[in-house]
Amino acid sequence: MLTPGDVVELDLGTPAGAEAGLRRPAVVVTAERVLRGGPSVVQVVPLTRTVRNSGSEVAVEPDEHNGLVAVSAAQCQHIRSVAMPRVGARLGNVGPVVLRQIRGVVATIIDA
């Protein structure tokens, strides 16, 4: 079962325009109470190794818990819902501090 903050392999398919796409890691941001229900769709924020220092992205340092091999940027501006068949292996978890930062930027973007 997935948990909030999990870093998973993700197949986003062919991107259109400036969308994130292709195979890449992503952070699961869906609420734990929703994940416990075994949803068919989850919300994710894609990661990229291209760190732009943008206000819409959160830098994620690799560590022994998240499974990343390089500094990555959580692209909060690209939050999306994906069907579970797009979600691949679990690589690790970003932890509560980074997850809170990502959710905070998403909240700012959607004016929540």
Contacts in CASP RR format, 6 or more apart in sequence:
PFRMAT RR
TARGET T0000
AUTHOR 0000-0000-0000
METHOD contacts of the structure
MODEL  1
MLTPGDVVELDLGTPAGAEAGLRRPAVVVTAERVLRGGPSVVQVVPLTRT
VRNSGSEVAVEPDEHNGLVAVSAAQCQHIRSVAMPRVGARLGNVGPVVLR
QIRGVVATIIDA
1 35 0 8 1.000
1 36 0 8 1.000
1 38 0 8 1.000
2 8 0 8 1.000
2 28 0 8 1.000
2 30 0 8 1.000
2 35 0 8 1.000
2 42 0 8 1.000
2 87 0 8 1.000
2 90 0 8 1.000
3 28 0 8 1.000
3 32 0 8 1.000
3 35 0 8 1.000
3 93 0 8 1.000
4 28 0 8 1.000
4 29 0 8 1.000
4 30 0 8 1.000
4 31 0 8 1.000
4 32 0 8 1.000
4 35 0 8 1.000
4 99 0 8 1.000
5 27 0 8 1.000
5 28 0 8 1.000
5 29 0 8 1.000
5 93 0 8 1.000
5 94 0 8 1.000
5 95 0 8 1.000
5 98 0 8 1.000
5 99 0 8 1.000
5 102 0 8 1.000
6 27 0 8 1.000
6 28 0 8 1.000
6 90 0 8 1.000
6 92 0 8 1.000
6 93 0 8 1.000
7 25 0 8 1.000
7 26 0 8 1.000
7 27 0 8 1.000
7 28 0 8 1.000
7 47 0 8 1.000
7 66 0 8 1.000
7 67 0 8 1.000
7 68 0 8 1.000
7 90 0 8 1.000
7 91 0 8 1.000
7 92 0 8 1.000
7 93 0 8 1.000
7 94 0 8 1.000
8 25 0 8 1.000
8 26 0 8 1.000
8 28 0 8 1.000
8 44 0 8 1.000
8 87 0 8 1.000
8 88 0 8 1.000
8 89 0 8 1.000
8 90 0 8 1.000
8 91 0 8 1.000
9 23 0 8 1.000
9 24 0 8 1.000
9 25 0 8 1.000
9 87 0 8 1.000
9 88 0 8 1.000
9 89 0 8 1.000
9 91 0 8 1.000
10 23 0 8 1.000
10 24 0 8 1.000
10 25 0 8 1.000
10 26 0 8 1.000
10 44 0 8 1.000
10 46 0 8 1.000
10 82 0 8 1.000
10 86 0 8 1.000
10 87 0 8 1.000
10 88 0 8 1.000
11 22 0 8 1.000
11 23 0 8 1.000
11 86 0 8 1.000
11 88 0 8 1.000
12 19 0 8 1.000
12 20 0 8 1.000
12 21 0 8 1.000
12 22 0 8 1.000
12 23 0 8 1.000
12 24 0 8 1.000
12 26 0 8 1.000
12 46 0 8 1.000
12 80 0 8 1.000
12 82 0 8 1.000
12 86 0 8 1.000
13 21 0 8 1.000
13 22 0 8 1.000
13 23 0 8 1.000
14 21 0 8 1.000
14 22 0 8 1.000
15 21 0 8 1.000
15 22 0 8 1.000
19 78 0 8 1.000
20 46 0 8 1.000
20 48 0 8 1.000
20 75 0 8 1.000
20 78 0 8 1.000
21 46 0 8 1.000
24 46 0 8 1.000
24 47 0 8 1.000
24 48 0 8 1.000
25 46 0 8 1.000
25 47 0 8 1.000
25 68 0 8 1.000
25 72 0 8 1.000
25 91 0 8 1.000
26 44 0 8 1.000
26 45 0 8 1.000
26 46 0 8 1.000
26 47 0 8 1.000
27 44 0 8 1.000
27 45 0 8 1.000
27 47 0 8 1.000
27 60 0 8 1.000
27 74 0 8 1.000
27 94 0 8 1.000
27 98 0 8 1.000
27 99 0 8 1.000
27 102 0 8 1.000
28 35 0 8 1.000
28 42 0 8 1.000
28 43 0 8 1.000
28 44 0 8 1.000
29 43 0 8 1.000
29 44 0 8 1.000
29 45 0 8 1.000
29 79 0 8 1.000
29 99 0 8 1.000
29 102 0 8 1.000
29 103 0 8 1.000
29 106 0 8 1.000
30 39 0 8 1.000
30 42 0 8 1.000
30 43 0 8 1.000
30 44 0 8 1.000
34 42 0 8 1.000
35 42 0 8 1.000
39 84 0 8 1.000
40 83 0 8 1.000
40 84 0 8 1.000
41 81 0 8 1.000
41 82 0 8 1.000
41 83 0 8 1.000
41 84 0 8 1.000
42 81 0 8 1.000
42 82 0 8 1.000
42 84 0 8 1.000
42 87 0 8 1.000
43 79 0 8 1.000
43 80 0 8 1.000
43 81 0 8 1.000
43 82 0 8 1.000
44 79 0 8 1.000
44 80 0 8 1.000
44 81 0 8 1.000
44 82 0 8 1.000
44 87 0 8 1.000
45 74 0 8 1.000
45 75 0 8 1.000
45 76 0 8 1.000
45 78 0 8 1.000
45 79 0 8 1.000
45 102 0 8 1.000
45 106 0 8 1.000
46 74 0 8 1.000
46 75 0 8 1.000
46 78 0 8 1.000
46 80 0 8 1.000
47 60 0 8 1.000
47 68 0 8 1.000
47 72 0 8 1.000
47 73 0 8 1.000
47 74 0 8 1.000
47 75 0 8 1.000
48 72 0 8 1.000
48 73 0 8 1.000
48 75 0 8 1.000
49 70 0 8 1.000
49 71 0 8 1.000
49 72 0 8 1.000
49 73 0 8 1.000
50 73 0 8 1.000
51 57 0 8 1.000
51 59 0 8 1.000
51 71 0 8 1.000
51 72 0 8 1.000
51 73 0 8 1.000
52 73 0 8 1.000
53 59 0 8 1.000
54 73 0 8 1.000
54 77 0 8 1.000
55 105 0 8 1.000
56 75 0 8 1.000
56 76 0 8 1.000
56 77 0 8 1.000
56 105 0 8 1.000
56 109 0 8 1.000
57 73 0 8 1.000
57 74 0 8 1.000
57 75 0 8 1.000
57 76 0 8 1.000
57 77 0 8 1.000
57 105 0 8 1.000
58 73 0 8 1.000
58 74 0 8 1.000
58 76 0 8 1.000
58 98 0 8 1.000
58 101 0 8 1.000
58 102 0 8 1.000
58 105 0 8 1.000
59 71 0 8 1.000
59 72 0 8 1.000
59 73 0 8 1.000
59 74 0 8 1.000
60 66 0 8 1.000
60 68 0 8 1.000
60 71 0 8 1.000
60 72 0 8 1.000
60 73 0 8 1.000
60 74 0 8 1.000
60 94 0 8 1.000
60 98 0 8 1.000
61 68 0 8 1.000
61 71 0 8 1.000
62 68 0 8 1.000
62 69 0 8 1.000
62 70 0 8 1.000
62 71 0 8 1.000
62 72 0 8 1.000
65 92 0 8 1.000
65 93 0 8 1.000
65 94 0 8 1.000
65 95 0 8 1.000
66 91 0 8 1.000
66 92 0 8 1.000
66 93 0 8 1.000
66 94 0 8 1.000
66 95 0 8 1.000
66 98 0 8 1.000
67 91 0 8 1.000
67 92 0 8 1.000
68 91 0 8 1.000
74 94 0 8 1.000
74 98 0 8 1.000
74 102 0 8 1.000
74 105 0 8 1.000
76 102 0 8 1.000
76 104 0 8 1.000
76 105 0 8 1.000
76 106 0 8 1.000
76 109 0 8 1.000
77 109 0 8 1.000
79 106 0 8 1.000
79 109 0 8 1.000
94 102 0 8 1.000
106 112 0 8 1.000
END
